[in-house]
Amino acid sequence: MNDSTADQTAPQGETTHFGYKQVPINEKHERVAEVFRSVATRYDLMNDMMSLGTHRLIKRFTIELSGLRRGQRVLDLAGGTGDLSMRFSPIVGKEGQVVLADINSAMLEVGRDRIVNRGLQSNITVAQSDAERLPFADNTFDCVCIAYGLRNVTRKVKALESIRRVLRPGGRLLVLEFSKPKNRIISKAYNAFSQLWPIAGKMIVGDGDSYRYLVESIRVHPDQETLLAMLDKAGFAETRFHNVLNGISAIHVGVKPWSPFGGQTAI
């Protein structure tokens, strides 16, 4: 599957967000792919810089919410350089399986090299996959995690429905994503700090435009309650979210129901 894979059935003239811009819906895949091809080799370094290292703690909390056990199967969707996959690997053990999936081949190449260098390839496989059309059988995974990737997906509800299909009944979805701070002062400080990211991207990666897109994509991404409603629409049960760092990030959780009925809670 190529990075530029797009839904050719989109009505002519239909547009979607690419940061603050409105672009033809069939172009977004390639534009996002180019962003990540540009930053792949220094993606993790920039993550440390932009989050001041806090992304590691946030990911640890996300993993705790997964409830994974030895022998289970987990899909690290939009997993890019494999950071979460390598954390999931010892949890599920040699009896389990981790699938690192991303639509972007450059990101997956970095992830594959990191996995091999750490000797974790025995229970981690790599798959180039589009979140909207996952190439896995129904009821395959005990957990699907998508970290900082959903905002780059064109049709988010379609992707969530695809995730629900490949989850086993009772399986858990975790969506870790930038969100909306609850405190006005923190929100203003965060907005000011994030304006420095394109400057840092230019200095460290040689690409300020990709990090300008990152800032804009965060601004237009649905807030906590809106994303929660999207999980409900996609058929998940027991939906809830955890604000992290006052809502700078949020972890949304949903469970594939054993029946078509499910409730909603938010914390």
N, C-alpha and C positions, 0 to 999 in steps of 0.2 A: 504494500500500500504506500503510495507516495505522500509526502507531506502536503501536497496540494489537493488531496482528495477533498471534494466538495459535493454537496447535494445538488445534483443536476436537475432535480425536480422543483427547485425553488421557483416560484412565479417570477416572471420577468419584471424587473423594476423593484423587487423587494429589497429592502436595505436593512442593515443592522449596525450596531455600534462597533467601531474600532477606535477605542479611546473616545475622544470627543467627536470624532468624525462619524458621519454616516457613509457606509460603503456598500456596494452591491453584495448581497448575502453570499454569493458564490465566490467572492474574492477574499473573504475574511480568513479562511483557512491558510491561504498562501501568505497573507500579510503577517499573521501570527507566527507561521512557520519561519518566516524570514527573521522575525524578532529573535526567536530562540536559536536559530542557526548562528546568529551574530554573537550571542552572549554565552553560548554553551560552555566554552572552555573555562570561563571565569564566573560561571553562574553561582557556585557555592561561595566563592570569595565575596561576591557582591551581596549575597544573602546575609553573610556575617556582618558586613558593613552596614547594610540598610536596617537590620534589626538589632544592631549592637549586640549580637550574639543570642538574643532572646528566642530566635526561631528554634534553637535546639531544645530549650525547655518546653516550648509550645508543642513541638513534635513529640516529646516524651509524654506529655499529658494526653495527646491524641492517641498514642499507642496504648496507654493505660485504659482509655475508653473503648478500645477495640475488643477487649475481652477474649483475645485469641489464646488458644491452647495448642499444645504439641499435636502434630498430626493434621492440623487444619490447613485450609487453603485461603490465601489472601491475594487480592488484586490491588497493586499499587498503581492506580490509574493517574495518568499525567505525571508519572513518577520521575521523569527526567533523568537526573544524574544518579538516581538510586539511593538517595540518603535514607528514605524510610524503608525501602526494601531491605537494606543491610541491617536495619534495626529489627525488622520483622523476622528475618532469617533465623536467629537463634531461638526465638519464641516458639515458632512452629516446628523447629527441629528437622532432623533428616527425614522424619516420617511425613512432614508437611511440605507445602509448596508455596513459594512466593512468585507471582508473575509481575514483573516490572513492565508496564505498558505506557507508551507515549506515542503521539502521532508524529513526533519530530525525530528524524533519524540522527541528527547531530547530537541531540541531548542523550538519546539512547546509546550512542557510541561512547560517550563519556561515562555513562552509567555502567555499561558493560565492562569497560576497562577497569573501573574502580572495583567492581564485583570480583573480577578475575584477580586483580592485584591483592585483594584481601582473602582470596581462597574460598569465597562463598558461593561459587557457581553450582555446587552440588544440589542446592534446593531452590535456586533462583533461576527462572527462565525469563527471557526478554521477548516482548512482542510489540511490533509497531501496530498500533491500533487507534482507531477513531472512536472517541467516547460516545458518539451518537449512534455508532453501529458496531458494537463490540463483537468480535469474532469468536465468542465462546459459547458453549452449550448452556441451555437453561439450567439453573440450580447448580452452578459449579462452585461458587465461592462461599466461604463462611463469613468473609468480610471484604468489603471494597472501600478503599481509602483514596480520596482525591484531595491532594494538598496543594493549595494555591494554583489550581488549574481550572476550576469550574468557570471562573470569570472569562477565560479565553475561549470557551465553547460557544458556538453560535446559537444553537438551540438547546438551552439548558434543561428544559423539561424533557425533551427527547432523550438527552443523555442520561438523565435521572431514571427514565423509564427503561433504558437499555441496561443500566446498572441493576435495577430491581429484577429484571429478567434473569441475569446471570447469578444473582444471589440465591442461596438456598433459603427456603422458608425458615424464618427465625434469624437469618443472617443480617449483619449490621452494615450500614453505610455510614462513613465518616466523611464529612466535608469540612476541611480546614481552609479558611479563606480570610483575606482581609475584609474588614467590615466597617461599621460606623461607631466611633467612640461615643460613649454616653455622656461624658462630661465635656462641657463647652470649652473649658480652658485646655484640657487634654487634646480635644479635637483641633483647636487652633495651633497648638504646639506641634502636633503630629503633622498637620497640613504644611506648616512652615518647614519642618524637618524633611518631609518627603520632596519638597521642591529642590532639595540639594541632590537628590538621586540622579537626575540627568547629568549634573555636573560631574558627580563621581563616576557615572557610567562612561562619560567622555574621557576622563582621566585614566581610569583603570582598565576599561574594556575597549576604549576607542569608539564608543557608540553611545552618544547621549540620546538619540532619537528613540531607541528601544526602551530606555528607562523613562523617557517622557510618556511613551505609550503605557508603561506599567503604572505610572501615577494616574494617568487619565482613566485606565481600565478599573482601577480601584474606586475612583470617584463615581463611575457610572454603574458599578456592580450593585445588585440589590442589597438592601439592608437586611438585618437579621430576621425581622418578621416576614418580609417579602419572600426571602429564601425559604423560610419555614413553610410558608404556604405553597411554594413550589414543590417541596418534598411531599406534602400532602396530596397535591394534584397528581404527582407521579405515582401515587399509590402506596406510600410508605406509612407505617404505623408507629406509634410511640415516639413521634417526632419531638425534638427538643433542641435547644442550643445552649452552649456554654460560652459566655463572653470571656475573652482573655485580654489582659492589659486594657481593661475598661472598654473593651469592644473594638480595639484596633484590629484584632483578629477575633474570629468566632469559630467554634467547632459545632457544626450541626450533625445531629445523629438521627437516623431513621432505621426502622427494622422492617424487613420483608415479612408481611403478615402470613400466617397460616391460612387466614381467610381474607376475603376482600374488604373486611371491615377493620378499622383501627382508630385509635384515639390520638390526641395531640396534647403535648405539654410543653411548656417553655420555662427554662430556668436561667 
